[in-house]
Amino acid sequence: MATTMRRVLLAALAVFLASTAAAAETFRAEIVRVPTADGASLATVVKRPSDTARRPLVVLNHGSPADGQRTSLRPIYASLSAWFMSRGYVVALPLRRGYGETGGEWAETYGSCESPDYYTAGLQGASDIRATINHMRALPYVAADRTVVVGQSAGGWATVALSSLNPPCVLGMINFAGGRGGHQHLPGGGIGNCLPDALVKAAARYGATARVPMLWIYTRNDSFFEPGLARRMVEAYDGAGGRAVLKALGPFAKDGHTLAGSDSGQTIWSPLLAEFLAGLK
């Protein structure tokens, strides 16, 4: 199984390189193993310019399949990765505990749909992101004082959770469609979000200690987290003391939840990210 998953990750690297013009001449990609406090080893795809200069770091964080098929996950985020590399960043894409080649016990479970613990689940994901930051900052091609964190869906939620810990030298964070508990079979029948109010309460708890600038991006036709819920979460987060700006966008493709991972979404999110990064100190 480990060999098969490694082949899958290598295939993902090949897809990325093939999609980037002149990639063989200007960029390199490799798999780095990131140790965690509990002894896990996060399989992390690292993409970077081929020179040896110290460059800022961006950590891109994947979502969690609603169908529970976590072991086959292989995040690529080709457009986001290429966008950041073209601006001089080293890109790290960690597979958190329980996902893909990293394997092991799934750390981010929120329990039952009737009584979900979204707060603790987010902090578990944040722990893996922080381990990735700490490991990457020690590498000779990373500028240790300049880090940005980006996440989508469950990875976006883990990024929001990480903001509550205020990791040093992280200048800003970007949350694409973050949340948990979407697309679940509800106790009363039907498909939906387990307990939206629990997301709002957890967002407020994160915001109470968060001081890192954040950009939150949600779309009108997100099938996991509808616009009203997104606004309630950011209002709770900021109301408790957080520093998030919500960009509520119109519909994207068939499901706006896919914006961050879609190549065709770049024209939409690129100016938002550029403006946000330009304002960071």
Secondary structure, DSSP 8 states (H G I E B T S, - for coil): -HHHHHHHHHHHHHHHHHHSTTHHHHEEEEEEEEE-TTS-EEEEEEEEESS---EEEEEEE----TT---TT-----HHHHHHHHTTT-EEEEE--TTSGGG-SS-S-----SSS--HHHHHHHHHHHHHHHHHHHHTSTTEEEEEEEEEEETHHHHHHHHHHTT--TTEEEEEEES--SS-SEE-TTSSEE-S-HHHHHHHHHHHHTT--S-EEEEEETT-SSS-HHHHHHHHHHHHHTT--EEEEEE---SS-GGGGGG-GGGHHHHHHHHHHHHHT--
